Amino acid sequence: MSPTAQQPQPLRGAPEDKVQGFLSAPRAMLIGGAWVPSVSGRLLDTADPATGSILTQVPDGDEQDVDRAVTAARRAFEDTAWRHMSPMDRGMLLHRIADLIESHADELALLESRDNGKPVSVARAVDVGTSVKLFRYFAGWPTKLEGSTIPVSPRGGLRVLNYTTHHPVGVVGLIVPWNFPVSMACWKLAPALAAGCTVILKPADETPLSTLRLAEILTEAGLPDGVLNVVTGRGATAGAALAAHGGVDKIAFTGSTETGRSIVRAAAGNLKKVSLELGGKSPNIVLPDADPEAVAEAAAEAIFFNQGQVCTAGSRLYVHDALYDEVLDAVSARAEQIVVGPGDDPASEMGPLVSARHHARVTEFVQAGLHQGARLTAGGGRPDLDEAYAGGYFLRPTVFADADHGMRIVREEIFGPVLAAMRWRDVDDLVAKANDSPFGLSAGIWTSDLGHAHRIADELQAGTVWINCFNLTDPGSPFGGVKQSGWGREMGRKVLDLYTEVKSVWVNLG
């Protein structure tokens, strides 16, 4: 930290006490190693989705704050302390970050649950657990970003050595969503830092808190001043300013397809590199030889996990006619059994939606499904909860049967716990309908005939296909979509191509 930095005091005690202490302290943004307010002094409320009450306030950053952060990131990128840190030392730093995240796992999970609404158990296992794995995986890459020597055939018989080297792309802006706040930040932070970039991170305005706590942890690990900067604020102001800033070399964005288009337009000014992980409307396909009971449990998990607020959610369930009624009855029964409640209640299997605005949007889709003639077999309304949660953004797991491809619940991304089930008979028609979507993020196939599964997987237009499983990811495996589900890949070796430039060097050996 710089001598003038307003370094937060260490949090002490049990996770509940630490979270309460964090929420009680004034929130600031991290710019150039210092915790600072926004230039305007404006603040942004962040709410508890379980009650609708205000948890705390964060700075409502704008283009002036983004400009300060970009300046700090540029200065840090050009500074020898970061630019010339050895690959081994950079890897060791990422390992320290992973260790510190793990040591604060319970605290981060509780904070994530309070801010996002998801069950603490999910936040602990998925959000925080994935973040630790990401930094441990990418900690091994700085020492392995190797170039190549290339056998070339120059004119005139010259003896030439041609080799390539990898260099960090520079200053990158990372804009992350609200459904997995801390893990989505780490999806981008870990490879960006492994490559040697400097970063301006813009969390979603609905869920900034775990990202701010994560930033404290990264500075504690010894990240040099200005390598990581965090600007809180609204997407229309801070996010748009970051995407358009001429001092940013790359933007990595995860969020809606509509916002992704805006990012691309804003980035055109200086032709900065752009990678996008966008929306989805994933088909989950059940073949006639699948196990109906196992499929029903998995299909429910595929759509209701994280309140359905998952870009890969298996929201279109295609079941062969021979199994349709059996699977539909079982999925609907499972939906009715899911315990909906506040995220900090150990009994809760599904928490509230993230915000009042999003709750209204998902509820409008439920009404559209009813209006267009789909048959409601489970859910559709609010759960019966204690009066303390009357202002929360809860919705029961919802299942629609007998949907068709003209319905909005089939065509559009809902991003909530709403399943549209359809029956099929002809496999060619099935594949055509599964691919009849502007999205192409993921798909699932359930069958005991793996040969048939491979053939269908080959025909599906999706960046990820799961066979007899769903929603599995790993830091070593590339993830991303086709069509309007995005550009580029997250995780694995492929993501490092997005944060590095390749230089070709030619040497005349005489």
PyMOL commands that set and color helices and strands:
alter all, ss='L'
color gray80, all
select helices_A, chain A and resi 15-24+63-78+80-83+87-103+105-116+120-138+142-144+155-157+181-195+209-220+235-244+257-267+292-308+324-337+356-371+387-389+408-411+427-435+450-459+492-496
alter helices_A, ss='H'
color red, helices_A
select strands_A, chain A and resi 29-31+34-36+43-47+54-59+160-168+171-175+198-202+228-230+250-254+273-277+283-286+316-320+375-378+398-401+418-424+439-440+442-446+464-467+482-483+486-487+500-508
alter strands_A, ss='S'
color yellow, strands_A
deselect
rebuild
show_as cartoon
